[in-house]
Amino acid sequence: MADFHFSVLSGATAAESDDTRLLDVLDRALGAAAGPLRWKPLRSGMWAHVRPENGECPQQGWKLHVSATPASAQDVLARSLPVLLAGRSMFKFAATRDHVAALNSRNTSRGHSGKFITVYPVDDDEAVRLAAELHVATAGLPGPRILSDRPYGPGSLVHYRYGAFVEVRRITNDGFYAWMILDPDGNPVEDRRGATYTPPPWAACPFPQDVPPTEKQNGTDAGDSTESTRKSATENGAVRNGKGVRIGSRFTVHEAIRHTNKGGVYRATDTETGEAIVIKEGRPHVDVDAKGRDTRDRLRTEARVLEAVDALGIAPRPVALFAQAGHLFLAEEMIPGTSLRQWIADVIGDAGWGPHVPPVLEMCGRLADLMAKAHEAGLIVRDFNPSNIMVRPDGAPVMIDLELALTADDGEREGMRVGTPGYSAPPPGSSRSEVALAPRPVEVRAARRAPRAGLAASTAGLATNTAWYGE
């Protein structure tokens, strides 16, 4: 395998940004720092690196991560810097609140999400001391759980894992890059950075395993979620049995449909009715917006949307909204059938190009009726795309994944530029359909007469069997 060496202290040219709030916190802390060490800050890409002059960085070891939300990042950094500047170890942090938001976004890799501050301790004793002091210093502040690491204590913003400090990457025989660390015999082994805590078996953990909660318990989820291993789901109050994992007292989870940073989507059974259902998960402090709303708030919005159209049959029937171990879960009816995207591929595959037109035209009419019913109910869908539409066995289309939709009672005016490019409504200011962006009744009526970006793009995609990314 070919070797590539990347230092954590090197990177791309600093991104231009007018947001200097986090860097200002660092400047003030450096000015107030006391001690024999002199520190050298360096901006590199999205990171602000801080290293002691003449300091050395080990090749690998127990690294620390401290999580934060965009809203809490300044406080987390301000409380952490006195601890870090009194130590001897290099560290880095995301340089702007936008970068913090990117780290915590819904589509960020689960193995990298949440890592606002990274510390590279000079030895194990320093790692243990810094972890303990950072745990106390940041108590009471919100931040997401870092899935690749183990929390220092219940609800702690401080996490740790064993891994590379100076990154050594190799191209494997499969043609993929893999990060490497050395085992005690000097052999390279993969530095795994997944969504579960997986330290190498030969790395003895130096951290205490019975850390009590601090007096100011912060807002992180205290344990792993259902999306992790069955063991972690059990630790979160779920109950294992021979058929799956029981959560919410009545639902047995059988398998994951998909995992994302915002939370998993699972196939499950309602033990009270025997009904097959889907359960969607919202992780705390992930994909936080400017008002502090996270994936759990969007899941609550989706529950309200499903309740608003429950009698119309145009979306899954809501079953239950419940919390467990700080996570929020929405149980809803499982819609049988296939996605609209797969439906058109199957129609063309079975009928051939040309003969596919009649069933496609019929489906276009059904989609227009579906959108009309949604607007009649006061909904602004905002992400009407072929992956978010299921086609039942009888051919009826049903909308799913309505977390971005708004009801007539929602007063949201921010974050309207959301959804899949080409399938969501144009941004505010567009003369074509800006009336479709605000869920006031008169504007909903007007929206039915205005061009519908998602409907137009979906029908164009149906006719051509291609993704449509037009204006």
N, C-alpha and C positions, 0 to 999 in steps of 0.2 A: 504494500500500500504506500502511496505517496504521502509525505508529511508536509503539513503547513502549520506554521507557528504564528499565532495572533496574540499580541499582548493586550490585556484588558486596559492598558493605559495608552493605547493608540487607536485611531479611528478616523472617521471622515471629518471634513471641515465642519466647524460649528454651524448649526442651522441658524439662520437669521430670525430673531424674534425680539419684539419690544417688551416681552414679559421678563422682567428681571427680579421679580419678587423673591424667588428662591435663591438666586445668586446674591441678592441684597442681604438675605438672612445669613449666608455664608460670610460675606464681608464683615458684617457686624460681629459675628462670632470669632472670626480670626483676629479682629481688632481687640476683642476682650480676652482672648486666650492667654493664659499664663502657663509657663513651663519652659523647659530647656529646648524643646523641639520647635523648629520653624517649619511651617507648612507651605507647600507650593500648590495652588489650584491650577487646573488645566481644563479648558472646555474642549470636548471632543465629541462632535455629533450631538446626540441627544443627552449626553452625559456631562456632568461636572465632576472631574476627578480631583481628589485631594490626597497628596502624598507628603510624608515628611522628607525634608531635604536629606539626601544621602541615605534614605530608607531603602530597604530591600523587601521584595515581595516573594514569598515562597512559591514554588511551582504548583502546589496543591495543598489541600487541607480542609478544615471545617470552616466554611464561609457563613456569614450571617446576612440575612435579609430583613429589612424593616419595611412593612407595607404602609400605604396611606391612600387616601382618596384625593382627588384634586382639591377639595375644600379643606382637608386636614393637612395637606402636605407641608404648608408653612409651619404649622405648630409642631408636627412630627419632626421636621428638620431642626427647628429651633430648640427643641428639647433634646434631640440626639447629639447635636454638635458639641456641647460641653463635655459629654461623655467621650466622644470620638477624639476630640482634640486633646484630651488629657491622656490618650493612649499612644500607641506606637505604630498603629496599623493603617495602611492605605484604605481608602474608601471612595465610593462614587455615589452620586444620586442623580435622578432625572432632573434636568436643568430648568424645565418650565412646567407649569401646571398642565399645559396641553400634552406634554410628554407623559406626565403622570396619567392623564386620561387615556392616552394611547396604550399604556401598559395595562390598564384595567378594562380595556374595551371588550365588547362582546366577542370579537373575532380574534383577539390575541391568543397565541398559543397557550394552552393551559399550563405547560411546563415553564413558561416565562412570565406569566401574569403576576402583577402585584408587587414586583420587586423594585420599590422606590429607592431604597438605600441598599447598597451592597458593601459589605466590609470584608477585607482580606486579612484576618488576624495573623500576626507574626508567629504565634504558636498556640497550642491548645489552652494553656493557662490564660492567655490574653483573650481567646475566644470565649471562654467561660465567664471571665470577669466582665467583658463588654456586653455579653448577652444578658447577664443579670442586671447590670446597670441600665441598659437600654430598655429592658422589660419594665422596670420601675418608672423610668423617665417618661415613657410614652403611654403609660396606663391611662385609660379613659378616653383615648382618641380612636376614631374609627379608621378601619382599613380592612381590606379583603384577606381572606385566608390564602396563603401561598401553597398551592397544591403539591409542588415538587419537594417541599421542605416539611420538617416537623416543627410545629409551634413550640416555643420555649416553655410556655405554660398555657393553661386554659384561657382562651380569648386574647392571647398576646399578639401584638404586632410584630414581635421578634420571632424569626424562624431561622433554622439552620439546616445545612446539608453538607455532605462531603463532596468536593469536586475540584476541578482545575481552577487555579488562579490565573496562570498564564496559559491561554488556550492552545492546545495542540490538536489539530484536526487532521484526520486521514481520510483518503478516499477508499472506501471499502471495495470489495470485489463486485458488489452490486451497483457501484457507481454513485453511492451516496456519501456525503460527508458524515463523519462521526467524531465527536469530541473524545479525547483520550486522557487518561491518567495512568500512572504507573503503579503496579502492585508491589508488595514488599520485595519481590525478586527482580524488579526492574522491567517487568513485562507490561506492554501497553494493554489496557483494558478500556472499554467504552465508559465514558462519563455520562451516565444516563440522566436525561433531563425531561422526564415525563410528568404526568399528572399525579403521580404517587411518590411517596418518600421511599427511595430504594438505595440506601447506602451500600457500598461494597462490603462484603462479609468480613473482610480483614480490618476494617476501620473501626476501632473501638470508640464508642461515643463518650465524650468527656462531660457531657452536660447532665445535670440532675434530671431524674425522671419523675419526680414528685413535686414539681413546683406548684404551690397553691395559687389560686387567683389573687390578683391584687385587690386592694380595697375599692379601687375605681375600675371595675370591670369594663373593658372597652367593647366596641360594637362588632368585633370580628366574630365569625362563626367559630365556636369553640372546638369543633371536631370536623372530620371529613364528612362529606355529604354522601347521599345515595349513589352519586355518580362514581365514587371510588370503589374500593373493594367491598365485598359482603361483610367482612369483619368491621370495617369502619361504619357501615350502615347500621350494624348492630350496636356499635358504641354510641351512635346518635339516637338511640331509643327505638330503632327498628328491630324487628324480631325475625330471625331466620326460621324457616321451616323447609320441608322437603320440596316445596313447590316454588320457593322464591323468597323474597325479603318483604316482610310486612311493614308498611309505613302508614301513618295516619290512622291507625287502629283498625282499618277496614280494607286496605288495598294491598294486594300481593303483587310485587314487581317481579316480572319474569326476565326481562332483558332490556338493554338500552337500545333505543332506535338510533340515537346519536348523542355525542358529547360535544359541548362547546364551553367556552369560558364562562358564559352566563349561567350555565347549568345544563343538566341532561334532559332528554326526553325519553320516556320509558313506556314499554308495553306492560299492562297490568290487568288485574282482575278485581272487580268490586266484590268482596266476599259476601256482602249483604244481598246482592242481586244476581251474582254470577256473570254480570255484564263485562265484556271486554272494553277496557278504557285506555286512554293515553294520559300520562301524568307528565306535566312540564314543571321544571324546577327553576327557581330564581335564587341565585347565590347573593349573599349580602355584599354590599359595597362594590359591586361589579357594574361597569358601564354607567358610572354616575354622571349626571348632567350638572349644569351650573346651579340648579336649585337643590342639589343633593339627592335627587331621585335616582334610584338604581333599578336593577332588573326586577326586584320584588314589586316596586311600584308599577312597572309596566305589566307585570303579571296580574296585578289587581285591576289595571285598566282593561286587560283582555277579558278578565272575568266579568266586568261590568258590560263590556260589549256583547259577550255571549248571552248574558242574561237579557239584554235589550232586544235581541233577535231570536230568543229561544223558541218562540211560537211560529217562526217563519220557515224553519227548516233550511236556512241558507248557510248555517254554520253548525259546528258541533254543539251538542247540548251540554251545558256545564253541570258537573256532578258535585264537586266540593272544592273549596279553597281552604288550605290548612297550612299551618307552620309546624316545623320540626327542626330542632337544633339550630334555630336562627335562619333556616332556609324556608322559602315559601314554595308551596306546591299547588298546582291547579290540575285537578282531575276532570277530564272531559270525555265525552263520547268518542269512541274510536270509529272513524268513518271508513267503511270498507271501500275498496276500489283501487284506483291508481291515480297518480298525479296527472294534471293536464299535460304537462311536458311529456310524460311517458305515453299518455293516451294518443297524442298526435303521431308519435313515432310508431306506435302499434297500428294505428289506422293506415298510415302510408305503407307500413310493412305488409299488412294483410291485403289491402285493396290495390296498392300500387299508386304511382304518381298520376294524377288526373282523376281516376275514379274516387280518390279520397275527397274530392271537392264537396259532394253533397253532404256527407256526414259532418264535414268541417263547417259548412255554412249553417247547418242545423245547430251545431255547438256554438257558433258565434251568436246566434239568436238567443240561446240559453244563457250565455254569458251576459248579454245585454240585459236580459230579464233579471239575472242575478244582481247586477249592478243597480238596476232600477229599484229593486226591492231593498237593497242596502241603503240607498239614498232616501227612499220613502220612510225607512225606519230612523232616519237622522244620522246615519253613519257616514264618516269620511274614512275610506278604507286605507288609502295612502301606500299600499304595497300590493296591488292587484296583479300578481305575476303567476305564470304557469306552475311554479313550484308551490305556491300557496293556495292552489285550487285542486281539490280532489274530485274525481269523476266516479260517481257511484256505479255499481254494476248495471243499473237501469239507465245510465247516461246522464243523470242529473248532476250538475256541478255544485260543489259546496266549498265555501271559503274556509281556510284553516290559517293558523298562525296570525291571529288578528291583534297581536300585541302593539302594533303601531297605529291601529285604528282609533278613532275618536267618536264619542257619542255626542248627541246634541247638548248634553249637560256638561261636557268637558270644556273648560275655558282656556285650554292650552293655546298659546300663541307663539311659543318658541319651539325650536327644533323641528320645524316643518320640512326641512330638506332632508328627509329620511326615506328609507326604502331602497328597493333595487333600482339602479340607474335605468332609465328608460321606461320603468313601469310605475313609478310613483308620480304624484302630481308635480308640476313644474314649481320652481322656487317662488317665494313671494315677489311680487312685482311683475310677474309674467301676465300679459294681457290675455293670454289664452285661457287660463283656468285658475287665476288667483282666487276666484270666488269659491273654489272647491277646497280651499285650505283652511277656512275658519268655520267651525261647526255651528253657525247660527242658522235657524230654520229658513229664513229668507234666502240665505246664501246656499243652503242645501238645495232648495228648489231651483235656484239659478244654476247650481252645479250640474243638475240633470240636463240642462240645455247646453252646457259648455263642453268642450272636448274633454274626454277622459283619457288621460295618458296611459293608465294601466290597461284599460279595456282596449284601446286602440293598439297598443303594443302587443297584447296577448292575442288579439284576433289576427294581426299581421303575422305574428309568429306561427299561428295555426295554419294560415294559408301557405306559408313558405317553409315551415318546419325549421325555422332559424330563430335565434335570439334577436330581438329588436331593441336597438339602443338609440332610437331616434329621439328628437326633442319632444 
